[in-house]
Amino acid sequence: MLKPIKTKKDYEDALARVYKLMQKDLKPGGRLSDELEILSVLIEGYEENHYPIPPPHPIEAIKFKLEQMGINEKELTKILGGRSRKSEILSGSRKLSLTMIRELHNKLKIPAETLIAEY
């Protein structure tokens, strides 16, 4: 029976049920498939409230995105406007400017919310 997830026990029970459902060959639109979808939404809501994930540090987000996209630091130098500026940004001795944030957002697709976070 589906019910709201209010306690850690409810959460653990829901996770166990989802695990069981995922082991089955569910038919899309079937009762069990719908149950799995609803439980997933309930679990996600509980996790957002009880286990929030903090936003990434802006500099770590830049480094991660460079690695993920296979971009070298030379390209980052172009985006940030100079080698010494890039070094200062990556070391944390200089803050990102609004222009840099816009460039990083546009060229690397890093969310602006991440880049404007205080650090």
Order of alpha helices (4+ residues) and beta strands (2+ residues): alpha-alpha-alpha-alpha-alpha-alpha-alpha
